[in-house]
Amino acid sequence: MAAKNYYEVLGIQKSATKDEIKKAFHKLAHKLHPDKATGDADKFKEVSEAYSILSDEKKRAEYDSYGRVFGGGGGPGAGGFNAGGFDFSQFQDAFQGGFAGFDFGDIFGDAFGGGGRQRRGRDISIDLELSFKESVFGVKRTVLLAKTASCETCKGSGAEPGSKMETCKYCNGSGKLHETTNSFFGQITMQSPCRHCHASGKVADQKCHTCRGEGVYKKQEEIDIVVPPGIEGGEMIRLTGAGEAVQGGASGDLYVKVHVQNDPRFKKDGQNLVTELSIKLSDALLGSEYKVQSLDGEENLSIPPGVNHGELLKIKGKGVANNQGKRGDLVVRIKINLPSKISRTAKGLIEKLKEEGI
């Protein structure tokens, strides 16, 4: 079964902004809502599924890279939506099969201000260029990123060290607020974290001097990236929690897209590395010893007598490592060099070989 093209479902380009995605969804949802004369329950469900993926930066990044989402996105409550006092029963007949694959958390959360989801920082994506050798053996890289990070002075609380904590007057210490919103779905009551105390129920009588009470601030931070051996160009590395921080919530993720430089000497073939070796005709006939360049240095290779052009010889354990550290082989493809000019003496010797049937 072919994967759905969520951009086509919403009628937008792959380069669409978050606002364009939201506008396209609102327009289609209003038209296709089952309560409308032009409504279509199946298409409405499909449009909502597309919006739940493309409106979430992390899910969209996974979808753009792999054509699918790995986070399980899709079942009821998958985005953490808290229905509060909203009654969904009016939609159950229209959807017949219920809401499987329909992520209300992402749809309502983005359209109406956050729903009951925990606050989460933005994801970050960067590109990382590796040499061919680094992609084979793996490497540890440290990158310097300018991003919103948790405040080291107040440890993310937003309170000046030593200050007193008081009950939040907006949520009366509960850390939660009930908000009622009118929408094209009807009247929705949602429970959301209190923005004033960041769901803690407490506020400081003196704000942190470093972050001015925000708990986070923009700074440069070093991030260590461990690249596993055998990685391919175009693969993504995800560092959970290494994205931007947000007070009272979880940090986003860092996505690292790997680019691998070509090496004219080697090609990857699964766990094996393939290279070529040019030898003389006499060595092909009589056999010889050659030095072969591997990623570990020079290796000795015995050329057996009578080797054929294009024949493959192996040097064990000099290929690509797997997750357990076991390495493949270096595969050497033999090229026999034929001389463009030969001396009179050599020609006479070849004539004798011809007489021998060689």
C-alpha positions in Angstrom: 0.0 0.0 0.0 1.5 3.3 -1.1 2.2 5.9 1.7 0.0 8.9 1.8 1.3 12.2 0.5 0.1 14.5 3.2 1.1 17.6 1.3 -1.2 16.6 -1.6 -4.0 15.8 0.9 -3.9 19.4 2.1 -3.2 20.8 -1.4 0.0 22.5 -0.4 3.7 22.6 -1.4 6.4 20.7 0.6 7.9 24.1 1.4 4.7 25.4 3.0 5.0 27.4 6.2 3.2 26.4 9.5 0.7 29.2 8.9 0.0 28.0 5.3 -0.5 24.4 6.7 -3.0 25.7 9.3 -5.0 27.8 6.8 -5.2 24.9 4.3 -6.5 22.6 7.1 -9.0 25.1 8.4 -10.4 25.6 4.9 -10.7 21.9 4.2 -12.0 21.0 7.6 -14.8 23.6 7.4 -15.8 22.3 4.0 -15.5 18.5 4.8 -16.9 18.5 8.3 -19.5 15.7 8.6 -22.1 18.2 9.9 -21.9 20.3 6.7 -23.9 19.7 3.5 -20.6 19.2 1.7 -19.2 17.0 4.4 -17.2 13.8 3.9 -16.2 11.9 7.0 -13.5 9.9 5.4 -11.8 12.8 3.7 -12.2 14.9 6.9 -10.4 12.2 8.8 -7.7 12.1 6.2 -7.2 15.9 6.2 -7.0 15.9 10.0 -4.4 13.1 9.9 -2.3 15.1 7.5 -2.5 18.2 9.6 -1.6 16.3 12.8 1.7 15.2 11.1 2.7 18.4 9.2 1.8 20.8 12.0 4.2 19.1 14.4 7.8 20.0 13.7 9.2 16.7 14.9 6.7 14.5 13.1 7.1 16.6 9.9 10.9 16.2 10.0 10.5 12.4 10.4 7.9 12.3 7.6 10.1 14.4 5.2 13.1 12.2 5.9 11.6 8.7 5.9 8.1 9.1 4.4 6.6 7.9 7.7 6.4 8.8 11.4 8.0 6.6 14.0 6.4 8.1 17.2 3.2 6.1 16.9 1.3 9.4 16.3 -2.1 8.7 15.4 -4.4 7.1 18.1 -6.7 8.8 20.4 -5.0 11.0 22.8 -1.6 10.5 21.1 -0.8 14.2 21.3 -1.8 14.4 25.0 -5.1 16.2 24.4 -7.3 16.7 27.5 -10.9 16.8 26.5 -12.1 18.5 29.7 -15.8 19.1 29.4 -16.0 18.6 25.6 -18.4 15.9 24.4 -17.1 14.0 21.4 -20.2 11.7 21.1 -21.7 14.0 18.4 -19.0 12.9 16.0 -19.0 9.1 16.6 -21.8 8.3 14.3 -20.3 10.3 11.5 -16.9 8.5 11.8 -18.5 5.1 12.2 -15.2 3.4 13.1 -14.3 5.8 15.9 -11.2 7.9 16.0 -8.4 5.5 15.3 -5.5 7.4 13.6 -7.2 10.7 14.4 -4.9 12.9 16.6 -7.1 15.5 18.3 -4.2 16.5 20.5 -2.1 18.0 17.7 -5.1 19.5 15.8 -6.7 21.3 18.8 -3.5 22.0 20.5 -2.1 24.1 17.6 -5.3 25.7 16.5 -6.7 26.7 19.9 -3.7 27.3 22.1 -2.1 24.2 23.5 -4.8 21.9 24.8 -3.7 19.9 27.8 -0.3 19.0 26.3 2.9 19.5 28.2 4.8 22.4 26.9 7.7 21.4 24.6 10.6 23.3 23.2 11.3 23.6 19.5 13.2 20.9 17.6 16.4 21.9 15.9 17.9 20.4 12.7 21.5 20.7 11.5 23.7 19.2 8.8 26.9 17.3 9.7 29.6 16.5 7.0 31.8 13.5 7.5 34.8 12.1 5.7 34.3 8.6 4.2 36.7 7.2 6.8 34.6 8.8 9.7 31.4 7.3 8.2 33.0 3.8 8.3 34.6 3.9 11.7 32.2 6.3 13.5 33.3 9.5 15.2 32.5 11.8 18.0 31.9 15.4 17.0 31.2 18.5 19.2 29.1 21.3 17.6 28.5 24.8 19.0 24.8 25.8 18.8 23.1 29.1 19.6 19.8 28.0 21.1 17.4 28.6 23.9 18.7 26.6 26.9 17.7 26.2 30.5 19.0 28.9 32.8 22.0 27.7 34.9 21.4 30.4 37.6 17.9 29.4 38.5 18.0 25.8 37.1 15.0 26.7 34.9 12.7 27.8 37.7 12.8 31.5 36.8 13.3 32.4 40.5 16.2 34.4 41.8 18.2 32.0 44.1 17.0 32.6 47.7 13.7 34.2 46.7 10.4 33.2 48.3 7.8 31.2 46.4 4.2 32.4 46.5 0.9 30.8 45.4 0.0 31.8 41.8 -3.0 34.1 41.9 -4.1 33.2 38.4 -4.6 29.4 38.9 -4.9 29.6 42.8 -2.0 27.2 43.1 -3.5 24.4 40.9 -1.1 25.0 38.0 -4.0 24.5 35.6 -6.6 26.7 33.9 -9.9 25.8 32.2 -10.4 27.6 29.0 -13.6 27.6 26.8 -13.2 28.3 23.1 -15.8 28.7 20.3 -14.7 26.9 17.1 -16.1 25.3 14.0 -16.2 22.1 16.1 -18.6 23.8 18.6 -17.7 24.9 22.1 -14.6 23.3 23.5 -13.5 23.4 27.1 -9.9 22.4 27.6 -7.6 22.2 30.6 -4.3 23.8 30.0 -1.2 24.5 32.0 -1.1 27.9 33.7 1.1 30.2 31.7 1.9 32.5 34.6 3.4 29.9 36.9 4.3 27.4 34.1 2.0 24.8 35.7 4.0 24.8 39.0 1.3 26.6 41.0 4.0 28.8 42.5 5.6 32.1 41.4 8.7 33.8 42.8 8.6 37.2 44.6 11.9 38.0 42.8 12.7 37.0 39.2 16.0 35.5 38.2 18.5 38.2 37.2 20.0 36.1 34.4 16.9 35.0 32.5 14.5 37.7 33.9 12.1 35.0 35.2 11.8 33.1 32.0 13.7 30.1 33.2 15.4 29.9 29.8 17.6 32.2 27.7 19.5 32.3 24.4 23.1 31.1 24.7 25.8 29.1 22.9 26.0 25.5 24.0 28.3 22.7 23.0 26.6 19.5 22.0 28.4 16.1 21.6 27.3 14.0 18.7 28.3 10.4 18.6 28.2 9.1 15.0 27.8 5.3 14.9 30.1 3.3 12.5 28.8 2.4 9.1 26.4 5.4 8.8 25.2 6.3 5.4 24.9 9.7 3.8 21.3 11.1 4.2 20.7 9.3 7.5 19.4 11.2 10.5 20.6 11.1 14.1 18.1 12.2 16.8 19.4 13.6 20.1 16.4 13.6 22.5 16.2 16.8 24.6 19.1 18.5 22.8 16.8 21.0 21.1 15.5 24.3 22.5 14.3 24.5 26.1 11.1 25.9 27.4 10.2 26.7 31.0 7.9 24.2 32.7 8.2 21.7 29.8 10.4 19.3 28.0 13.2 20.4 25.7 12.8 19.7 22.0 15.1 17.3 20.0 18.1 17.9 17.8 18.0 16.2 14.4 21.4 15.8 12.7 21.4 15.0 9.0 24.6 13.3 7.9 26.5 14.0 4.7 29.3 11.7 3.7 32.2 12.8 1.4 33.1 10.5 -1.5 36.4 8.6 -1.5 37.6 7.8 -5.0 39.4 4.7 -3.8 36.5 2.9 -2.1 32.8 2.1 -2.4 30.5 0.6 0.2 28.8 -2.6 -0.5 26.9 -3.4 2.7 29.6 -4.2 5.3 32.2 -4.6 2.6 34.5 -2.0 1.1 35.3 -2.4 -2.6 38.5 -1.1 -4.3 40.4 -1.8 -7.5 43.9 -2.9 -8.1 45.8 -2.7 -11.4 48.3 -5.5 -12.0 50.7 -6.4 -14.8 49.9 -9.2 -17.3 52.9 -11.2 -16.2 51.8 -11.0 -12.5 48.3 -12.2 -13.5 49.8 -15.2 -15.2 52.5 -16.1 -12.7 51.1 -14.6 -9.5 52.7 -12.0 -7.3 52.5 -10.0 -4.0 51.0 -6.5 -4.0 50.5 -3.7 -1.5 46.9 -2.6 -1.2 45.7 0.6 0.4 42.9 0.1 3.0 41.4 2.6 5.5 43.7 1.1 8.1 46.8 1.5 6.0 48.7 -0.7 3.6 47.8 -4.4 3.4 49.6 -7.3 1.7 47.6 -9.1 -1.0 48.7 -12.3 -2.7 47.8 -12.5 -6.4 47.3 -16.2 -7.3 48.7 -17.4 -10.7 46.2 -17.2 -13.5 43.9 -14.6 -11.9 41.3 -13.2 -14.2 40.4 -9.7 -15.1 37.5 -8.5 -12.8 38.1 -11.3 -10.3 37.4 -10.4 -6.7 39.9 -11.1 -3.9 39.3 -10.4 -0.2 41.2 -9.1 2.7 39.3 -10.2 5.8 38.2 -7.7 8.5 39.1 -4.5 6.7 35.6 -3.4 5.8 32.8 -1.5 7.6 32.0 -2.2 11.2 28.5 -3.1 12.4 26.8 -2.2 15.7 28.6 -5.1 17.5 32.0 -3.9 16.2 32.4 -6.8 13.7 33.8 -5.6 10.4 33.2 -6.7 6.9 35.9 -7.3 4.3 38.0 -5.3 1.8 37.0 -6.6 -1.6 39.7 -6.0 -4.3 38.6 -6.1 -7.9 41.5 -7.0 -10.2 42.3 -5.1 -13.3 44.9 -6.5 -15.7 46.9 -3.9 -17.5 47.6 -4.8 -21.1 50.6 -2.9 -22.6 49.8 -0.6 -25.6 53.3 -1.2 -27.0 55.5 -4.2 -26.8 59.2 -4.7 -27.8 60.3 -7.1 -30.5 61.7 -9.5 -27.9 58.4 -9.4 -25.9 56.5 -10.1 -29.1 58.6 -13.1 -29.8 58.0 -14.5 -26.4 54.2 -13.9 -26.8 54.3 -15.8 -30.1 55.9 -18.7 -28.2 53.1 -18.5 -25.6 50.6 -18.5 -28.4 52.1 -21.7 -29.8 51.7 -23.2 -26.3 48.0 -22.4 -26.4 48.3 -19.6 -23.8 
